[in-house]
Amino acid sequence: MDQLFIIVAGVSLVGLTVLWILRPLLGGAEVDRERSPEANAVADLAAQHEVALKSLRDLDNDYTAGKLDDADYQAQRALLLSEGVAILQRLDELKAGWAASDPTLDTEIETAVAARRVVTPSDTIPPPTCPTCGAQVRVAARFCDQCGATLVVPTASPPVAPLPKSG
């Protein structure tokens, strides 16, 4: 009886582990359900836009390779361009709707970005220059890249004064 319980528990544990590992693969559609309908619409339009761009690239390549005559190329290109423009216009309409729904969002974003852009003292220190030619040099460079002059490399600690001689 104990062996049967151990076998059933082991098989159950292995089965649950396999389900846990395969869960992201089996539930791939859950990602779309987590996004808002507007985000799904924007993602779909962005995908359509990529398809239109790829089609234009393929059309241009076929024309360059001589697979299409001028009339067919111009007609197909005009059709693909109009589809691309229509997709971009729908994307702009969706994004404008988002901006209108929350007008303070841009202000909040700009405030957060400004708070992250704190000027540190290292930002205000000018880069080192060559004393001979005046060209900018790398911080730890020993020679100037422009003229080859030897640069004075600052030491990490100040020099130690020699001890006085005892007499």
SEMI-792110 format. One record per residue (C-alpha): chain; residue number from 1; x, y, z; residue in one letter. Coordinates in steps of 0.5 Angstrom, whole numbers. Example, Ala and Ser with C-alpha at 12.3 -4.5 7.8 and 13.67 -1.06 7.14 Angstrom:
# SEMI-792110
<pt><unit>A</unit><pos>1</pos><c1>25</c1><c2>-9</c2><c3>16</c3><code>a</code></pt>
<pt><unit>A</unit><pos>2</pos><c1>27</c1><c2>-2</c2><c3>14</c3><code>s</code></pt>
# end
This chain:
# SEMI-792110
<pt><unit>A</unit><pos>1</pos><c1>0</c1><c2>0</c2><c3>0</c3><code>m</code></pt>
<pt><unit>A</unit><pos>2</pos><c1>6</c1><c2>5</c2><c3>2</c3><code>d</code></pt>
<pt><unit>A</unit><pos>3</pos><c1>9</c1><c2>3</c2><c3>-5</c3><code>q</code></pt>
<pt><unit>A</unit><pos>4</pos><c1>3</c1><c2>5</c2><c3>-9</c3><code>l</code></pt>
<pt><unit>A</unit><pos>5</pos><c1>2</c1><c2>11</c2><c3>-5</c3><code>f</code></pt>
<pt><unit>A</unit><pos>6</pos><c1>9</c1><c2>13</c2><c3>-7</c3><code>i</code></pt>
<pt><unit>A</unit><pos>7</pos><c1>8</c1><c2>11</c2><c3>-14</c3><code>i</code></pt>
<pt><unit>A</unit><pos>8</pos><c1>2</c1><c2>15</c2><c3>-15</c3><code>v</code></pt>
<pt><unit>A</unit><pos>9</pos><c1>5</c1><c2>21</c2><c3>-11</c3><code>a</code></pt>
<pt><unit>A</unit><pos>10</pos><c1>11</c1><c2>21</c2><c3>-16</c3><code>g</code></pt>
<pt><unit>A</unit><pos>11</pos><c1>7</c1><c2>21</c2><c3>-22</c3><code>v</code></pt>
<pt><unit>A</unit><pos>12</pos><c1>3</c1><c2>26</c2><c3>-20</c3><code>s</code></pt>
<pt><unit>A</unit><pos>13</pos><c1>9</c1><c2>31</c2><c3>-18</c3><code>l</code></pt>
<pt><unit>A</unit><pos>14</pos><c1>12</c1><c2>29</c2><c3>-25</c3><code>v</code></pt>
<pt><unit>A</unit><pos>15</pos><c1>5</c1><c2>31</c2><c3>-28</c3><code>g</code></pt>
<pt><unit>A</unit><pos>16</pos><c1>4</c1><c2>37</c2><c3>-25</c3><code>l</code></pt>
<pt><unit>A</unit><pos>17</pos><c1>12</c1><c2>39</c2><c3>-26</c3><code>t</code></pt>
<pt><unit>A</unit><pos>18</pos><c1>11</c1><c2>38</c2><c3>-34</c3><code>v</code></pt>
<pt><unit>A</unit><pos>19</pos><c1>4</c1><c2>42</c2><c3>-34</c3><code>l</code></pt>
<pt><unit>A</unit><pos>20</pos><c1>8</c1><c2>48</c2><c3>-30</c3><code>w</code></pt>
<pt><unit>A</unit><pos>21</pos><c1>13</c1><c2>48</c2><c3>-35</c3><code>i</code></pt>
<pt><unit>A</unit><pos>22</pos><c1>9</c1><c2>47</c2><c3>-41</c3><code>l</code></pt>
<pt><unit>A</unit><pos>23</pos><c1>4</c1><c2>53</c2><c3>-38</c3><code>r</code></pt>
<pt><unit>A</unit><pos>24</pos><c1>7</c1><c2>58</c2><c3>-42</c3><code>p</code></pt>
<pt><unit>A</unit><pos>25</pos><c1>7</c1><c2>54</c2><c3>-49</c3><code>l</code></pt>
<pt><unit>A</unit><pos>26</pos><c1>0</c1><c2>52</c2><c3>-48</c3><code>l</code></pt>
<pt><unit>A</unit><pos>27</pos><c1>-3</c1><c2>59</c2><c3>-45</c3><code>g</code></pt>
<pt><unit>A</unit><pos>28</pos><c1>0</c1><c2>63</c2><c3>-51</c3><code>g</code></pt>
<pt><unit>A</unit><pos>29</pos><c1>-7</c1><c2>67</c2><c3>-52</c3><code>a</code></pt>
<pt><unit>A</unit><pos>30</pos><c1>-7</c1><c2>69</c2><c3>-45</c3><code>e</code></pt>
<pt><unit>A</unit><pos>31</pos><c1>-2</c1><c2>75</c2><c3>-47</c3><code>v</code></pt>
<pt><unit>A</unit><pos>32</pos><c1>-7</c1><c2>78</c2><c3>-51</c3><code>d</code></pt>
<pt><unit>A</unit><pos>33</pos><c1>-12</c1><c2>78</c2><c3>-46</c3><code>r</code></pt>
<pt><unit>A</unit><pos>34</pos><c1>-8</c1><c2>81</c2><c3>-41</c3><code>e</code></pt>
<pt><unit>A</unit><pos>35</pos><c1>-7</c1><c2>87</c2><c3>-46</c3><code>r</code></pt>
<pt><unit>A</unit><pos>36</pos><c1>-13</c1><c2>92</c2><c3>-47</c3><code>s</code></pt>
<pt><unit>A</unit><pos>37</pos><c1>-17</c1><c2>92</c2><c3>-53</c3><code>p</code></pt>
<pt><unit>A</unit><pos>38</pos><c1>-14</c1><c2>99</c2><c3>-55</c3><code>e</code></pt>
<pt><unit>A</unit><pos>39</pos><c1>-7</c1><c2>96</c2><c3>-54</c3><code>a</code></pt>
<pt><unit>A</unit><pos>40</pos><c1>-9</c1><c2>90</c2><c3>-58</c3><code>n</code></pt>
<pt><unit>A</unit><pos>41</pos><c1>-11</c1><c2>94</c2><c3>-64</c3><code>a</code></pt>
<pt><unit>A</unit><pos>42</pos><c1>-5</c1><c2>98</c2><c3>-64</c3><code>v</code></pt>
<pt><unit>A</unit><pos>43</pos><c1>-1</c1><c2>91</c2><c3>-64</c3><code>a</code></pt>
<pt><unit>A</unit><pos>44</pos><c1>-5</c1><c2>89</c2><c3>-70</c3><code>d</code></pt>
<pt><unit>A</unit><pos>45</pos><c1>-4</c1><c2>95</c2><c3>-74</c3><code>l</code></pt>
<pt><unit>A</unit><pos>46</pos><c1>3</c1><c2>95</c2><c3>-73</c3><code>a</code></pt>
<pt><unit>A</unit><pos>47</pos><c1>4</c1><c2>88</c2><c3>-75</c3><code>a</code></pt>
<pt><unit>A</unit><pos>48</pos><c1>0</c1><c2>90</c2><c3>-82</c3><code>q</code></pt>
<pt><unit>A</unit><pos>49</pos><c1>4</c1><c2>96</c2><c3>-83</c3><code>h</code></pt>
<pt><unit>A</unit><pos>50</pos><c1>10</c1><c2>91</c2><c3>-82</c3><code>e</code></pt>
<pt><unit>A</unit><pos>51</pos><c1>7</c1><c2>87</c2><c3>-87</c3><code>v</code></pt>
<pt><unit>A</unit><pos>52</pos><c1>6</c1><c2>93</c2><c3>-92</c3><code>a</code></pt>
<pt><unit>A</unit><pos>53</pos><c1>13</c1><c2>95</c2><c3>-91</c3><code>l</code></pt>
<pt><unit>A</unit><pos>54</pos><c1>16</c1><c2>88</c2><c3>-93</c3><code>k</code></pt>
<pt><unit>A</unit><pos>55</pos><c1>11</c1><c2>88</c2><c3>-99</c3><code>s</code></pt>
<pt><unit>A</unit><pos>56</pos><c1>14</c1><c2>94</c2><c3>-101</c3><code>l</code></pt>
<pt><unit>A</unit><pos>57</pos><c1>21</c1><c2>92</c2><c3>-100</c3><code>r</code></pt>
<pt><unit>A</unit><pos>58</pos><c1>19</c1><c2>85</c2><c3>-104</c3><code>d</code></pt>
<pt><unit>A</unit><pos>59</pos><c1>16</c1><c2>89</c2><c3>-110</c3><code>l</code></pt>
<pt><unit>A</unit><pos>60</pos><c1>22</c1><c2>94</c2><c3>-110</c3><code>d</code></pt>
<pt><unit>A</unit><pos>61</pos><c1>27</c1><c2>88</c2><c3>-111</c3><code>n</code></pt>
<pt><unit>A</unit><pos>62</pos><c1>23</c1><c2>84</c2><c3>-116</c3><code>d</code></pt>
<pt><unit>A</unit><pos>63</pos><c1>23</c1><c2>91</c2><c3>-120</c3><code>y</code></pt>
<pt><unit>A</unit><pos>64</pos><c1>30</c1><c2>92</c2><c3>-119</c3><code>t</code></pt>
<pt><unit>A</unit><pos>65</pos><c1>31</c1><c2>84</c2><c3>-121</c3><code>a</code></pt>
<pt><unit>A</unit><pos>66</pos><c1>27</c1><c2>85</c2><c3>-128</c3><code>g</code></pt>
<pt><unit>A</unit><pos>67</pos><c1>21</c1><c2>81</c2><c3>-126</c3><code>k</code></pt>
<pt><unit>A</unit><pos>68</pos><c1>16</c1><c2>86</c2><c3>-127</c3><code>l</code></pt>
<pt><unit>A</unit><pos>69</pos><c1>15</c1><c2>91</c2><c3>-132</c3><code>d</code></pt>
<pt><unit>A</unit><pos>70</pos><c1>14</c1><c2>99</c2><c3>-131</c3><code>d</code></pt>
<pt><unit>A</unit><pos>71</pos><c1>6</c1><c2>99</c2><c3>-131</c3><code>a</code></pt>
<pt><unit>A</unit><pos>72</pos><c1>5</c1><c2>93</c2><c3>-126</c3><code>d</code></pt>
<pt><unit>A</unit><pos>73</pos><c1>10</c1><c2>96</c2><c3>-122</c3><code>y</code></pt>
<pt><unit>A</unit><pos>74</pos><c1>7</c1><c2>103</c2><c3>-121</c3><code>q</code></pt>
<pt><unit>A</unit><pos>75</pos><c1>0</c1><c2>100</c2><c3>-120</c3><code>a</code></pt>
<pt><unit>A</unit><pos>76</pos><c1>2</c1><c2>95</c2><c3>-115</c3><code>q</code></pt>
<pt><unit>A</unit><pos>77</pos><c1>7</c1><c2>100</c2><c3>-111</c3><code>r</code></pt>
<pt><unit>A</unit><pos>78</pos><c1>1</c1><c2>105</c2><c3>-111</c3><code>a</code></pt>
<pt><unit>A</unit><pos>79</pos><c1>-4</c1><c2>100</c2><c3>-108</c3><code>l</code></pt>
<pt><unit>A</unit><pos>80</pos><c1>1</c1><c2>98</c2><c3>-103</c3><code>l</code></pt>
<pt><unit>A</unit><pos>81</pos><c1>3</c1><c2>105</c2><c3>-101</c3><code>l</code></pt>
<pt><unit>A</unit><pos>82</pos><c1>-4</c1><c2>107</c2><c3>-100</c3><code>s</code></pt>
<pt><unit>A</unit><pos>83</pos><c1>-5</c1><c2>101</c2><c3>-96</c3><code>e</code></pt>
<pt><unit>A</unit><pos>84</pos><c1>1</c1><c2>103</c2><c3>-92</c3><code>g</code></pt>
<pt><unit>A</unit><pos>85</pos><c1>-2</c1><c2>110</c2><c3>-91</c3><code>v</code></pt>
<pt><unit>A</unit><pos>86</pos><c1>-9</c1><c2>108</c2><c3>-89</c3><code>a</code></pt>
<pt><unit>A</unit><pos>87</pos><c1>-6</c1><c2>103</c2><c3>-84</c3><code>i</code></pt>
<pt><unit>A</unit><pos>88</pos><c1>-2</c1><c2>109</c2><c3>-81</c3><code>l</code></pt>
<pt><unit>A</unit><pos>89</pos><c1>-8</c1><c2>114</c2><c3>-81</c3><code>q</code></pt>
<pt><unit>A</unit><pos>90</pos><c1>-11</c1><c2>109</c2><c3>-77</c3><code>r</code></pt>
<pt><unit>A</unit><pos>91</pos><c1>-6</c1><c2>108</c2><c3>-72</c3><code>l</code></pt>
<pt><unit>A</unit><pos>92</pos><c1>-5</c1><c2>116</c2><c3>-71</c3><code>d</code></pt>
<pt><unit>A</unit><pos>93</pos><c1>-13</c1><c2>116</c2><c3>-70</c3><code>e</code></pt>
<pt><unit>A</unit><pos>94</pos><c1>-12</c1><c2>110</c2><c3>-64</c3><code>l</code></pt>
<pt><unit>A</unit><pos>95</pos><c1>-6</c1><c2>114</c2><c3>-61</c3><code>k</code></pt>
<pt><unit>A</unit><pos>96</pos><c1>-10</c1><c2>121</c2><c3>-61</c3><code>a</code></pt>
<pt><unit>A</unit><pos>97</pos><c1>-16</c1><c2>117</c2><c3>-58</c3><code>g</code></pt>
<pt><unit>A</unit><pos>98</pos><c1>-11</c1><c2>115</c2><c3>-52</c3><code>w</code></pt>
<pt><unit>A</unit><pos>99</pos><c1>-8</c1><c2>122</c2><c3>-51</c3><code>a</code></pt>
<pt><unit>A</unit><pos>100</pos><c1>-15</c1><c2>125</c2><c3>-51</c3><code>a</code></pt>
<pt><unit>A</unit><pos>101</pos><c1>-17</c1><c2>120</c2><c3>-46</c3><code>s</code></pt>
<pt><unit>A</unit><pos>102</pos><c1>-11</c1><c2>122</c2><c3>-41</c3><code>d</code></pt>
<pt><unit>A</unit><pos>103</pos><c1>-9</c1><c2>129</c2><c3>-42</c3><code>p</code></pt>
<pt><unit>A</unit><pos>104</pos><c1>-4</c1><c2>129</c2><c3>-36</c3><code>t</code></pt>
<pt><unit>A</unit><pos>105</pos><c1>-1</c1><c2>123</c2><c3>-38</c3><code>l</code></pt>
<pt><unit>A</unit><pos>106</pos><c1>4</c1><c2>127</c2><c3>-42</c3><code>d</code></pt>
<pt><unit>A</unit><pos>107</pos><c1>6</c1><c2>131</c2><c3>-36</c3><code>t</code></pt>
<pt><unit>A</unit><pos>108</pos><c1>7</c1><c2>126</c2><c3>-32</c3><code>e</code></pt>
<pt><unit>A</unit><pos>109</pos><c1>12</c1><c2>122</c2><c3>-36</c3><code>i</code></pt>
<pt><unit>A</unit><pos>110</pos><c1>16</c1><c2>129</c2><c3>-38</c3><code>e</code></pt>
<pt><unit>A</unit><pos>111</pos><c1>16</c1><c2>130</c2><c3>-30</c3><code>t</code></pt>
<pt><unit>A</unit><pos>112</pos><c1>19</c1><c2>123</c2><c3>-29</c3><code>a</code></pt>
<pt><unit>A</unit><pos>113</pos><c1>24</c1><c2>124</c2><c3>-34</c3><code>v</code></pt>
<pt><unit>A</unit><pos>114</pos><c1>26</c1><c2>131</c2><c3>-32</c3><code>a</code></pt>
<pt><unit>A</unit><pos>115</pos><c1>27</c1><c2>128</c2><c3>-25</c3><code>a</code></pt>
<pt><unit>A</unit><pos>116</pos><c1>31</c1><c2>122</c2><c3>-28</c3><code>r</code></pt>
<pt><unit>A</unit><pos>117</pos><c1>36</c1><c2>127</c2><c3>-31</c3><code>r</code></pt>
<pt><unit>A</unit><pos>118</pos><c1>39</c1><c2>130</c2><c3>-25</c3><code>v</code></pt>
<pt><unit>A</unit><pos>119</pos><c1>46</c1><c2>133</c2><c3>-27</c3><code>v</code></pt>
<pt><unit>A</unit><pos>120</pos><c1>52</c1><c2>130</c2><c3>-23</c3><code>t</code></pt>
<pt><unit>A</unit><pos>121</pos><c1>58</c1><c2>133</c2><c3>-22</c3><code>p</code></pt>
<pt><unit>A</unit><pos>122</pos><c1>62</c1><c2>129</c2><c3>-27</c3><code>s</code></pt>
<pt><unit>A</unit><pos>123</pos><c1>57</c1><c2>131</c2><c3>-32</c3><code>d</code></pt>
<pt><unit>A</unit><pos>124</pos><c1>60</c1><c2>138</c2><c3>-32</c3><code>t</code></pt>
<pt><unit>A</unit><pos>125</pos><c1>67</c1><c2>136</c2><c3>-32</c3><code>i</code></pt>
<pt><unit>A</unit><pos>126</pos><c1>70</c1><c2>138</c2><c3>-39</c3><code>p</code></pt>
<pt><unit>A</unit><pos>127</pos><c1>74</c1><c2>132</c2><c3>-42</c3><code>p</code></pt>
<pt><unit>A</unit><pos>128</pos><c1>81</c1><c2>132</c2><c3>-42</c3><code>p</code></pt>
<pt><unit>A</unit><pos>129</pos><c1>85</c1><c2>136</c2><c3>-48</c3><code>t</code></pt>
<pt><unit>A</unit><pos>130</pos><c1>92</c1><c2>135</c2><c3>-50</c3><code>c</code></pt>
<pt><unit>A</unit><pos>131</pos><c1>97</c1><c2>141</c2><c3>-48</c3><code>p</code></pt>
<pt><unit>A</unit><pos>132</pos><c1>100</c1><c2>141</c2><c3>-54</c3><code>t</code></pt>
<pt><unit>A</unit><pos>133</pos><c1>95</c1><c2>141</c2><c3>-60</c3><code>c</code></pt>
<pt><unit>A</unit><pos>134</pos><c1>89</c1><c2>142</c2><c3>-56</c3><code>g</code></pt>
<pt><unit>A</unit><pos>135</pos><c1>85</c1><c2>135</c2><c3>-58</c3><code>a</code></pt>
<pt><unit>A</unit><pos>136</pos><c1>80</c1><c2>132</c2><c3>-54</c3><code>q</code></pt>
<pt><unit>A</unit><pos>137</pos><c1>84</c1><c2>125</c2><c3>-51</c3><code>v</code></pt>
<pt><unit>A</unit><pos>138</pos><c1>81</c1><c2>119</c2><c3>-47</c3><code>r</code></pt>
<pt><unit>A</unit><pos>139</pos><c1>81</c1><c2>120</c2><c3>-40</c3><code>v</code></pt>
<pt><unit>A</unit><pos>140</pos><c1>87</c1><c2>115</c2><c3>-38</c3><code>a</code></pt>
<pt><unit>A</unit><pos>141</pos><c1>90</c1><c2>116</c2><c3>-45</c3><code>a</code></pt>
<pt><unit>A</unit><pos>142</pos><c1>98</c1><c2>116</c2><c3>-44</c3><code>r</code></pt>
<pt><unit>A</unit><pos>143</pos><c1>99</c1><c2>119</c2><c3>-51</c3><code>f</code></pt>
<pt><unit>A</unit><pos>144</pos><c1>95</c1><c2>124</c2><c3>-55</c3><code>c</code></pt>
<pt><unit>A</unit><pos>145</pos><c1>91</c1><c2>120</c2><c3>-61</c3><code>d</code></pt>
<pt><unit>A</unit><pos>146</pos><c1>92</c1><c2>127</c2><c3>-66</c3><code>q</code></pt>
<pt><unit>A</unit><pos>147</pos><c1>100</c1><c2>129</c2><c3>-65</c3><code>c</code></pt>
<pt><unit>A</unit><pos>148</pos><c1>103</c1><c2>123</c2><c3>-60</c3><code>g</code></pt>
<pt><unit>A</unit><pos>149</pos><c1>105</c1><c2>128</c2><c3>-55</c3><code>a</code></pt>
<pt><unit>A</unit><pos>150</pos><c1>106</c1><c2>124</c2><c3>-48</c3><code>t</code></pt>
<pt><unit>A</unit><pos>151</pos><c1>100</c1><c2>126</c2><c3>-43</c3><code>l</code></pt>
<pt><unit>A</unit><pos>152</pos><c1>101</c1><c2>127</c2><c3>-36</c3><code>v</code></pt>
<pt><unit>A</unit><pos>153</pos><c1>97</c1><c2>122</c2><c3>-33</c3><code>v</code></pt>
<pt><unit>A</unit><pos>154</pos><c1>94</c1><c2>124</c2><c3>-26</c3><code>p</code></pt>
<pt><unit>A</unit><pos>155</pos><c1>96</c1><c2>119</c2><c3>-20</c3><code>t</code></pt>
<pt><unit>A</unit><pos>156</pos><c1>91</c1><c2>116</c2><c3>-15</c3><code>a</code></pt>
<pt><unit>A</unit><pos>157</pos><c1>94</c1><c2>119</c2><c3>-9</c3><code>s</code></pt>
<pt><unit>A</unit><pos>158</pos><c1>98</c1><c2>125</c2><c3>-8</c3><code>p</code></pt>
<pt><unit>A</unit><pos>159</pos><c1>106</c1><c2>124</c2><c3>-8</c3><code>p</code></pt>
<pt><unit>A</unit><pos>160</pos><c1>109</c1><c2>123</c2><c3>-1</c3><code>v</code></pt>
<pt><unit>A</unit><pos>161</pos><c1>114</c1><c2>128</c2><c3>1</c3><code>a</code></pt>
<pt><unit>A</unit><pos>162</pos><c1>121</c1><c2>125</c2><c3>3</c3><code>p</code></pt>
<pt><unit>A</unit><pos>163</pos><c1>123</c1><c2>124</c2><c3>10</c3><code>l</code></pt>
<pt><unit>A</unit><pos>164</pos><c1>128</c1><c2>129</c2><c3>13</c3><code>p</code></pt>
<pt><unit>A</unit><pos>165</pos><c1>135</c1><c2>126</c2><c3>14</c3><code>k</code></pt>
<pt><unit>A</unit><pos>166</pos><c1>137</c1><c2>125</c2><c3>21</c3><code>s</code></pt>
<pt><unit>A</unit><pos>167</pos><c1>144</c1><c2>127</c2><c3>22</c3><code>g</code></pt>
# end
